[in-house]
Amino acid sequence: MGESISERVAQTMERIRAACARSGRAADSVRLLAVTKKQPPERVREALAAGVTVFGESRVQEAKVKISMCPGHAVWHMIGHLQTNKARDAARLFQMIHSVDSLRLLEAIDEAASAAGRVMPVLLEVNVSGESSKFGLAPEAVPAVLDEANRLHRVQIAGLMTIPPPADDPEKARPHFAKLRTLRDEWRRGTGHGLDELSMGMSGDFEVAIEEGATWVRLGMALFGPRSAA
């Protein structure tokens, strides 16, 4: 029999603490987001019972179902590509959106958050690696989006997100994580936005991401095991 979700959560939290210690960072400077894509609601509830509180979904429709079937103290973030026509649903369902990849989407979220009577924290998704197959803003486009964000009052640019190219060796992701941190520091000085949050690192490379400054790690397999076994 495989490891339980509670065992996986405990092991993962220990790995997060160890990576923080290696980096001279406080253990609570990194937060865990459990990626629940294709996981049934009962496994979300198991993770909640094990102490996980923040969950990430890639699709609005799937999130609607799970949120309705899980306890109210679960916190939900949007981590997948979001279409502008889903912005109103996203403003109702999620506490943060990690994947803002255009000014048009940012404006749609601002309008939706206004209609919902709230301010929505968002992260700008940056395509650091320049892969044509990936969503995300090109690094050179980010300063203009940050400048335009100053006229929007219902979105808060909390930071940045990136996804490195797939690789068997987590060290291959390090330059991409380091580049996002360096760009963040540059944009922070030049734009007046704090950009405190860095959402980077998944199950195969999250320890490297923490060493490079991640504040959110998005983990699925590390907590739930392979999806085929779910």
Buried (B, 14 or more C-beta within 10 A) or exposed (E): EEEEBBEBBBEBBEBBBEBBEEBEBEEEEBBBBBBBBBBEBEBBBBBBEBEBEBBBBBBBEBBBEBBEEBEEEBBBBBBBBBEBEBBBBBBBBBEBBBBBBBBEBBBBBBBBBBEBEEEBBBBBBBBBBEEEEBBBBEBEBBBEBBBEBEEBEBBBBBBBBBBBEEEEEBEBBBEBBBBBBEBBEEBBEEBEBEBEBBBBBBBBBBBBBBBBBBBBBBBBBBBBBEEEEE
